[in-house]
């Protein structure tokens, strides 16, 4: 669940769900978003006991020491060990937003015509709406790892299911934070606080560690320099005070990637939301809290190097990004509620010392992760920032291209406005019932856009809450995207904000909240 806006707004959304379905969901103990939120909070409070350092080191166990906490099925493979080739290979798209050092940007070309290049797609065999895909990653052999809120599945490039890992989950326990491929393992978390390392070769659990919890938002688990970065300890708390409907992680946590042992915990000034750590490659990483404040910390012990920016008593559904130009980009709103006409800010900070380089106002909340790379028709690096207020009927959604060095607007793509009471594919009664049966959130309320990806030709690939998956290219550099410069494919469903288009040679993979689509070119 991604709690948005005031309680009045939440209740208004809930009131729009047909009564006969809300009654059915109530009898299943997976009712409306508010009840789901309450059950999740209760589960966190009684699930376990941890030390004062907010870790449960004694619960870190290896595969040899404990039985699998999962239903594991393997298809077409008999080996159970680490694949040595996979361990050393360069993965094409190890996280849902690409490779460390070039996040959100690919060195490969995407398809030119989305309407004519779909190779195959996948939906949950139990029913189209069961799994709620969170995103996909691609290894060095172009195998695809699809993560849904209740499972991880490995597919061959042609769509053959190779294995599936389905953890045994507690009440309202999910896997909304997307995982990471590193050194032969897929690292992933659950909202109950379990951090797993899964064998890429066979889908076996290599180790698992118990943290207090992780929040139910759409963040990322990232791995580099032998450290797993995640956020932890979800509470509806802000600087020691209760904050209604803002269940968010209070800590950033580093774990040893080899054995899962908790190395350190760092508490930022405000909670984190849709957390993603960006590794600088020099022993440090950056991130932002939900007020838009930027941080740079050390990888080995989590100690703070600098922090800067942010807007007091604000909240954003967006995420920060470290560019290859050694600039940290953050997004922020100016209040807790947002709204279709509520402006926000995109800010750029120098990695070395946190100095503010520029700040650009955008007319709607920047409630998404940006992307950075070279765009067709332009010179130098550009920052692509999706904006919009989700979950508001009639609210517009746009994509801004900014000069990464100055923040100057280069072009604007006007996306569709939210047509219905809910985002595409989210409020369908059948979809809500199938999610209830799967034991995941009945309604997703995702970001207005997916995360963006820039291919090697400078084309932006991005999914919209109304269902279209776009390829955007201002080929003549005139600052206006004509119909001939936009290709699209209608998925008829919205997208998780942590799901970006994954690109490998001759392949592009994208996931909506009910399906995975694989394009070949």
C-alpha positions as CSV (number, residue, x, y, z in Angstrom):
1,X,0.0,0.0,0.0
2,X,1.2,3.5,-0.8
3,X,-0.7,5.8,1.6
4,X,-1.4,9.0,-0.2
5,X,-2.8,12.4,0.9
6,X,-5.0,13.1,3.9
7,X,-7.3,10.6,5.7
8,X,-10.2,12.4,4.1
9,X,-8.7,11.7,0.6
10,X,-8.1,8.0,1.5
11,X,-11.6,7.5,2.8
12,X,-13.0,9.1,-0.3
13,X,-11.0,6.7,-2.5
14,X,-12.2,3.7,-0.4
15,X,-15.8,4.8,-0.6
16,X,-15.6,4.3,-4.4
17,X,-15.1,0.6,-4.2
18,X,-18.3,-1.3,-4.8
19,X,-19.9,-2.3,-1.4
20,X,-20.3,-6.0,-2.3
21,X,-16.6,-6.3,-2.9
22,X,-15.6,-4.5,0.2
23,X,-17.7,-6.8,2.3
24,X,-16.1,-9.8,0.6
25,X,-12.7,-8.4,1.3
26,X,-13.5,-7.7,4.9
27,X,-14.5,-11.4,5.5
28,X,-11.1,-12.4,4.1
29,X,-9.2,-10.0,6.5
30,X,-7.8,-8.2,3.4
31,X,-10.3,-5.4,3.2
32,X,-9.7,-1.9,1.9
33,X,-6.4,0.0,1.8
34,X,-7.0,1.5,5.3
35,X,-7.7,-1.9,6.9
36,X,-4.7,-3.4,5.0
37,X,-2.6,-0.6,6.4
38,X,-3.8,-1.3,10.0
39,X,-3.3,-5.0,9.7
40,X,0.2,-4.4,8.3
41,X,1.0,-2.1,11.2
42,X,-0.2,-4.6,13.7
43,X,1.7,-7.4,12.1
44,X,4.9,-5.4,12.4
45,X,4.3,-4.8,16.1
46,X,3.9,-8.5,17.0
47,X,6.0,-10.2,14.4
48,X,9.2,-10.5,16.3
49,X,11.6,-9.1,18.8
50,X,14.9,-7.5,17.8
51,X,17.8,-5.8,19.5
52,X,18.1,-2.1,20.3
53,X,20.2,-1.7,17.2
54,X,17.2,-2.6,15.1
55,X,18.7,-5.8,13.7
56,X,18.1,-9.5,14.4
57,X,21.5,-10.9,13.7
58,X,20.8,-14.2,15.4
59,X,18.1,-14.8,12.8
60,X,20.6,-14.7,9.9
61,X,20.8,-18.3,8.8
62,X,22.3,-20.1,5.9
63,X,20.7,-22.6,3.6
64,X,22.6,-25.4,5.4
65,X,21.4,-24.3,8.8
66,X,17.7,-24.0,8.1
67,X,15.0,-25.4,5.8
68,X,13.7,-23.3,2.9
69,X,11.1,-20.8,3.9
70,X,9.6,-21.1,0.5
71,X,7.8,-23.3,-2.0
72,X,10.5,-23.8,-4.7
73,X,9.8,-25.3,-8.1
74,X,12.6,-25.7,-10.7
75,X,12.0,-26.2,-14.4
76,X,14.5,-27.7,-16.8
77,X,17.5,-27.5,-14.4
78,X,19.1,-30.1,-12.1
79,X,22.0,-28.2,-10.6
80,X,21.6,-26.6,-7.2
81,X,24.9,-24.8,-6.9
82,X,26.0,-21.3,-8.0
83,X,26.5,-21.0,-11.7
84,X,30.1,-19.9,-12.1
85,X,29.5,-18.3,-15.5
86,X,26.6,-16.3,-14.1
87,X,28.7,-15.3,-11.0
88,X,31.3,-13.6,-13.1
89,X,29.2,-12.4,-16.1
90,X,28.3,-8.8,-16.7
91,X,24.6,-8.7,-16.2
92,X,22.7,-6.6,-18.7
93,X,20.2,-5.2,-16.3
94,X,20.9,-6.3,-12.7
95,X,18.4,-4.0,-11.0
96,X,15.0,-2.8,-12.3
97,X,16.8,0.5,-13.1
98,X,20.0,-0.9,-14.6
99,X,23.6,-1.1,-13.6
100,X,25.5,0.6,-10.8
101,X,27.3,3.6,-12.3
102,X,24.8,4.1,-15.1
103,X,21.5,3.7,-13.4
104,X,18.4,4.3,-15.7
105,X,20.6,4.4,-18.8
106,X,21.4,1.5,-21.2
107,X,24.2,1.0,-23.6
108,X,21.9,-1.0,-25.8
109,X,19.1,0.1,-28.3
110,X,15.4,-0.4,-27.6
111,X,12.7,-1.2,-30.1
112,X,11.8,1.5,-32.6
113,X,8.2,0.5,-33.0
114,X,6.5,-0.8,-29.8
115,X,3.3,-1.7,-31.6
116,X,5.1,-4.1,-33.9
117,X,7.8,-5.7,-31.7
118,X,6.0,-7.6,-28.9
119,X,7.6,-11.1,-28.7
120,X,5.7,-12.6,-25.8
121,X,4.0,-11.7,-22.5
122,X,3.3,-13.3,-19.2
123,X,0.4,-13.1,-16.8
124,X,-0.1,-15.1,-13.6
125,X,-1.6,-18.6,-14.5
126,X,-3.8,-18.4,-11.4
127,X,-5.5,-15.3,-12.9
128,X,-4.3,-12.2,-14.6
129,X,-4.3,-9.9,-11.5
130,X,-2.9,-12.3,-8.9
131,X,0.8,-11.5,-8.7
132,X,1.2,-7.7,-9.1
133,X,4.5,-7.5,-11.0
134,X,7.0,-5.1,-9.3
135,X,9.7,-5.2,-12.0
136,X,12.2,-7.3,-14.0
137,X,16.0,-7.8,-14.2
138,X,18.1,-9.5,-16.9
139,X,21.3,-11.5,-16.4
140,X,24.3,-12.0,-18.7
141,X,22.5,-14.7,-20.7
142,X,19.4,-12.6,-21.2
143,X,17.4,-14.7,-18.8
144,X,14.7,-12.6,-17.1
145,X,13.9,-12.5,-13.4
146,X,10.4,-11.3,-12.8
147,X,9.5,-10.2,-9.3
148,X,5.9,-10.0,-8.2
149,X,4.6,-9.1,-4.8
150,X,4.4,-12.7,-3.9
151,X,7.1,-14.6,-5.9
152,X,10.3,-14.5,-8.0
153,X,10.4,-16.3,-11.3
154,X,13.2,-16.9,-13.8
155,X,12.4,-17.1,-17.5
156,X,14.5,-18.0,-20.5
157,X,14.8,-15.3,-23.2
158,X,12.0,-17.1,-25.2
159,X,9.7,-17.3,-22.2
160,X,10.3,-20.7,-20.7
161,X,9.8,-20.8,-16.9
162,X,13.0,-22.1,-15.4
163,X,12.2,-21.8,-11.8
164,X,9.9,-20.0,-9.4
165,X,10.5,-19.1,-5.7
166,X,7.4,-18.5,-3.7
167,X,8.1,-17.6,0.0
168,X,5.8,-18.6,2.7
169,X,4.4,-15.3,3.8
170,X,2.7,-14.0,7.0
171,X,-0.4,-11.9,6.9
172,X,-0.1,-9.0,4.4
173,X,3.6,-9.8,3.9
174,X,4.7,-8.8,0.4
175,X,7.8,-8.1,-1.8
176,X,7.2,-4.6,-3.3
177,X,10.9,-3.5,-3.1
178,X,12.5,-4.7,-6.3
179,X,15.6,-7.0,-6.1
180,X,19.1,-7.0,-7.4
181,X,21.3,-9.5,-9.3
182,X,24.9,-9.7,-8.0
183,X,27.6,-12.5,-7.9
184,X,25.2,-15.3,-8.8
185,X,22.5,-14.3,-6.3
186,X,19.2,-12.4,-6.5
187,X,18.7,-10.2,-3.4
188,X,15.2,-9.3,-2.3
189,X,13.3,-8.2,0.8
190,X,9.8,-8.7,2.2
191,X,7.7,-6.3,4.3
192,X,8.0,-8.5,7.3
193,X,11.7,-7.7,7.3
194,X,13.2,-10.8,5.7
195,X,16.2,-10.2,3.4
196,X,16.9,-13.1,1.1
197,X,19.8,-14.1,-1.2
198,X,18.5,-16.5,-3.8
199,X,20.6,-18.6,-6.1
200,X,20.2,-17.3,-9.7
201,X,21.0,-20.8,-11.0
202,X,18.4,-22.8,-9.1
203,X,16.2,-20.5,-7.1
204,X,17.4,-21.9,-3.7
205,X,17.7,-19.7,-0.6
206,X,21.4,-19.1,0.1
207,X,20.8,-17.1,3.2
208,X,18.1,-15.0,4.9
209,X,18.2,-12.3,7.6
210,X,15.4,-10.9,9.7
211,X,15.1,-7.1,10.1
212,X,12.3,-5.5,12.1
213,X,10.3,-4.8,8.9
214,X,10.5,-2.9,5.6
215,X,7.7,-0.5,4.5
216,X,5.1,-1.5,1.9
217,X,6.2,1.1,-0.6
218,X,8.0,0.6,-4.0
219,X,11.7,0.9,-3.3
220,X,14.8,-0.9,-4.3
221,X,17.3,-3.4,-2.8
222,X,20.8,-2.6,-4.2
223,X,24.1,-4.4,-3.9
224,X,27.7,-3.3,-4.5
225,X,31.1,-3.5,-2.9
226,X,29.9,-6.6,-0.9
227,X,27.1,-4.7,0.8
228,X,23.3,-5.0,0.5
229,X,21.5,-1.7,1.0
230,X,17.9,-1.5,2.0
231,X,15.7,0.5,4.3
232,X,14.1,-0.9,7.4
233,X,11.9,-0.5,10.5
234,X,8.6,0.8,9.1
235,X,6.7,3.0,11.4
236,X,4.1,5.8,11.0
237,X,6.4,8.1,12.9
238,X,8.1,11.4,12.0
239,X,10.9,12.8,14.3
240,X,9.4,11.0,17.3
241,X,5.8,12.0,16.6
242,X,3.0,9.9,15.2
243,X,2.2,10.8,11.6
244,X,-1.1,9.5,10.2
245,X,-0.9,7.4,7.0
246,X,2.8,7.8,6.5
247,X,4.1,4.3,7.3
248,X,7.8,4.6,6.2
249,X,11.2,3.1,7.1
250,X,13.1,4.9,9.8
251,X,16.6,3.5,9.0
252,X,18.9,2.7,6.1
253,X,20.6,-0.7,6.7
254,X,23.7,-2.3,5.3
255,X,24.1,-6.0,5.3
256,X,27.0,-8.3,4.3
257,X,26.2,-9.6,0.8
258,X,28.0,-12.9,1.5
259,X,26.2,-14.0,4.7
260,X,23.5,-11.5,5.4
261,X,24.9,-10.2,8.7
262,X,23.8,-6.7,9.6
263,X,26.7,-4.3,9.4
264,X,25.2,-1.0,10.4
265,X,22.0,1.1,10.6
266,X,21.8,4.8,9.8
267,X,18.9,7.0,10.8
268,X,18.2,10.0,8.5
269,X,16.5,13.2,9.7
270,X,13.2,12.1,8.2
271,X,11.9,8.7,7.2
272,X,12.7,7.3,3.7
273,X,10.1,6.4,1.1
274,X,10.7,4.3,-2.0
275,X,14.3,4.1,-0.9
276,X,17.1,3.5,-3.3
277,X,20.8,3.8,-2.5
278,X,23.0,5.0,-5.4
279,X,26.6,3.7,-5.2
280,X,29.3,6.2,-6.2
281,X,31.9,3.5,-6.7
282,X,34.3,5.2,-4.3
283,X,33.1,3.5,-1.0
284,X,30.2,5.9,-0.6
285,X,26.5,6.0,-1.6
286,X,23.7,8.6,-1.8
287,X,20.0,8.7,-1.1
288,X,17.2,11.0,-0.1
289,X,14.5,11.0,2.7
290,X,10.9,11.7,2.0
291,X,11.4,15.4,2.5
292,X,13.8,15.5,-0.4
293,X,17.0,15.9,1.7
294,X,20.1,14.5,0.1
295,X,22.6,12.3,2.0
296,X,26.0,10.9,1.2
297,X,27.2,8.1,3.5
298,X,30.0,5.5,3.6
299,X,29.3,2.0,2.4
300,X,31.3,0.1,5.0
301,X,29.9,1.6,8.2
302,X,27.0,3.9,7.1
303,X,28.6,7.0,8.6
304,X,27.4,10.4,7.3
305,X,29.7,12.5,5.0
306,X,27.2,15.3,4.3
307,X,23.5,16.1,4.0
308,X,21.7,19.0,2.4
309,X,18.4,20.3,1.2
310,X,14.9,19.1,1.7
311,X,11.6,20.8,2.6
312,X,10.4,20.6,6.3
313,X,7.1,18.9,6.8
314,X,6.8,17.7,3.2
315,X,6.5,14.3,1.5
316,X,7.3,12.9,-1.9
317,X,6.6,9.6,-3.6
318,X,9.8,10.2,-5.6
319,X,13.4,9.0,-5.3
320,X,16.9,10.4,-5.7
321,X,19.5,9.4,-8.3
322,X,23.3,9.7,-8.6
323,X,24.4,10.6,-12.1
324,X,27.6,9.5,-13.9
325,X,28.5,13.2,-13.7
326,X,28.9,13.0,-9.9
327,X,25.8,15.0,-9.3
328,X,23.0,13.9,-6.8
329,X,19.5,14.6,-8.1
330,X,16.6,14.8,-5.6
331,X,12.9,15.4,-5.9
332,X,10.7,17.1,-3.3
333,X,7.3,18.6,-2.7
334,X,6.4,21.5,-0.6
335,X,3.7,20.0,1.7
336,X,2.4,16.6,2.8
337,X,-0.6,16.4,0.5
338,X,0.6,17.3,-3.0
339,X,-2.2,17.7,-5.5
340,X,-2.6,18.1,-9.2
341,X,-1.6,21.8,-9.2
342,X,0.9,21.6,-6.3
343,X,4.4,22.5,-7.6
344,X,7.5,20.6,-6.6
345,X,11.2,20.8,-7.1
346,X,14.1,18.9,-8.7
347,X,17.4,19.7,-7.1
348,X,21.0,19.0,-8.0
349,X,23.9,18.6,-5.5
350,X,27.6,18.2,-6.0
351,X,28.7,14.7,-4.9
352,X,31.9,15.9,-3.4
353,X,30.6,18.3,-0.8
354,X,26.8,18.4,-1.2
355,X,26.8,22.0,-2.6
356,X,23.5,22.9,-4.3
357,X,24.2,23.4,-8.0
358,X,20.6,24.2,-9.2
359,X,17.0,23.8,-8.4
360,X,14.1,23.7,-10.9
361,X,10.4,24.1,-10.1
362,X,8.0,21.7,-11.9
363,X,4.2,22.4,-11.9
364,X,3.1,19.1,-10.4
365,X,4.6,16.8,-7.8
366,X,7.7,15.0,-9.0
367,X,6.5,11.7,-7.5
368,X,8.9,9.5,-9.4
369,X,12.5,8.5,-9.8
370,X,14.3,10.5,-12.6
371,X,16.6,9.1,-15.3
372,X,19.8,10.5,-16.6
373,X,21.5,10.0,-20.0
374,X,22.0,11.5,-23.4
375,X,18.8,12.2,-25.3
376,X,18.4,12.1,-29.1
377,X,18.7,15.5,-30.7
378,X,20.5,17.0,-27.7
379,X,24.1,17.3,-26.6
380,X,25.3,16.6,-23.1
381,X,23.5,14.8,-20.3
382,X,19.8,15.3,-19.7
383,X,17.6,14.5,-16.6
384,X,14.2,13.0,-17.4
385,X,11.7,13.7,-14.6
386,X,8.2,12.3,-14.7
387,X,5.6,14.4,-12.7
388,X,2.0,14.2,-11.7
389,X,-0.3,13.5,-8.8
390,X,-1.6,10.0,-8.8
391,X,-5.0,8.9,-7.5
392,X,-6.8,12.1,-8.5
393,X,-9.3,11.9,-11.3
394,X,-8.5,14.4,-14.0
395,X,-5.0,15.1,-12.8
396,X,-2.5,15.5,-15.7
397,X,0.8,13.6,-16.0
398,X,3.9,14.9,-17.8
399,X,7.5,14.1,-18.5
400,X,10.1,16.9,-18.3
401,X,13.6,16.7,-19.9
402,X,16.0,19.0,-18.1
403,X,19.6,19.9,-18.9
404,X,21.5,17.9,-16.3
405,X,24.1,20.6,-15.8
406,X,21.8,23.7,-15.5
407,X,18.3,22.4,-14.8
408,X,16.9,24.2,-17.9
409,X,13.8,22.7,-19.5
410,X,14.6,21.0,-22.8
411,X,11.3,19.5,-23.7
412,X,8.0,18.5,-22.2
413,X,5.8,15.5,-23.0
414,X,2.2,15.9,-22.0
415,X,0.9,12.5,-21.0
416,X,-2.7,11.5,-20.4
417,X,-4.8,12.6,-17.4
418,X,-6.3,10.1,-15.0
419,X,-9.6,9.2,-16.5
420,X,-11.3,7.2,-13.8
421,X,-11.6,7.2,-10.1
422,X,-8.7,4.8,-10.0
423,X,-5.6,4.3,-12.2
424,X,-5.9,1.9,-15.1
425,X,-6.4,-1.8,-14.1
426,X,-6.3,-1.0,-10.4
427,X,-9.9,-0.6,-9.3
428,X,-11.4,-3.4,-11.4
429,X,-13.5,-5.6,-9.0
430,X,-12.1,-8.8,-10.4
431,X,-8.6,-7.6,-10.0
432,X,-9.1,-6.6,-6.3
433,X,-10.7,-10.0,-5.6
434,X,-7.8,-11.9,-7.2
435,X,-5.2,-9.9,-5.2
436,X,-7.1,-10.7,-2.0
437,X,-7.0,-14.4,-2.9
438,X,-3.2,-14.1,-3.5
439,X,-2.7,-12.5,-0.1
440,X,-1.4,-9.2,-1.5
441,X,-2.8,-5.6,-1.4
442,X,-6.3,-5.4,-3.0
443,X,-5.5,-2.0,-4.6
444,X,-2.0,-0.7,-5.5
445,X,-2.3,3.1,-5.9
446,X,1.1,3.3,-7.7
447,X,3.1,6.3,-8.9
448,X,1.8,8.3,-11.9
449,X,4.6,6.8,-14.1
450,X,6.9,3.9,-14.1
451,X,10.6,4.7,-13.6
452,X,12.1,5.9,-16.9
453,X,14.8,4.3,-19.0
454,X,17.0,5.9,-21.6
455,X,18.5,3.6,-24.3
456,X,21.7,4.1,-26.3
457,X,19.9,6.0,-29.0
458,X,18.6,8.6,-26.5
459,X,15.1,7.3,-26.5
460,X,13.1,7.5,-23.3
461,X,11.0,4.4,-22.4
462,X,8.3,4.9,-19.7
463,X,4.9,3.6,-18.6
464,X,2.0,5.7,-17.6
465,X,-0.8,5.2,-15.0
466,X,-3.4,5.1,-17.8
467,X,-1.8,2.1,-19.4
468,X,0.3,3.3,-22.4
469,X,4.0,2.3,-22.5
470,X,5.8,5.0,-24.4
471,X,9.0,5.5,-26.4
472,X,9.8,9.2,-26.5
473,X,12.3,10.9,-28.8
474,X,12.5,14.6,-29.7
475,X,14.5,13.7,-32.9
476,X,14.7,17.1,-34.3
477,X,15.5,18.8,-31.0
478,X,12.8,21.4,-31.3
479,X,11.5,20.9,-27.8
480,X,8.2,19.5,-29.0
481,X,7.3,15.8,-29.3
482,X,5.1,15.3,-32.3
483,X,3.0,12.2,-33.0
484,X,5.8,10.8,-35.3
485,X,8.3,11.1,-32.4
486,X,6.2,9.0,-30.0
487,X,5.6,5.2,-30.1
488,X,3.3,3.5,-27.7
489,X,1.9,0.1,-26.6
490,X,-1.3,0.0,-24.5
491,X,-1.0,-2.4,-21.5
492,X,-4.3,-1.2,-20.1
493,X,-2.8,-1.1,-16.6
494,X,-0.8,1.2,-14.5
495,X,2.9,0.6,-13.5
496,X,4.8,0.3,-10.3
497,X,7.1,3.3,-9.7
498,X,10.1,1.0,-9.2
499,X,9.5,-0.8,-12.5
500,X,11.6,0.6,-15.4
501,X,12.1,-0.9,-18.8
502,X,14.9,-3.4,-18.7
503,X,17.1,-3.5,-21.8
504,X,19.5,-6.1,-23.2
505,X,20.8,-6.7,-26.7
506,X,17.7,-7.1,-28.9
507,X,15.4,-7.2,-25.9
508,X,13.3,-4.9,-23.8
509,X,11.2,-6.0,-20.9
510,X,8.5,-3.9,-19.1
511,X,6.0,-4.8,-16.4
512,X,2.6,-3.3,-15.6
513,X,0.7,-4.2,-12.4
514,X,-0.8,-7.3,-14.1
515,X,1.6,-8.5,-16.8
516,X,5.1,-8.7,-18.1
517,X,5.8,-7.7,-21.8
518,X,8.9,-8.8,-23.7
519,X,9.8,-6.9,-26.9
520,X,12.3,-8.2,-29.5
521,X,14.0,-6.1,-32.1
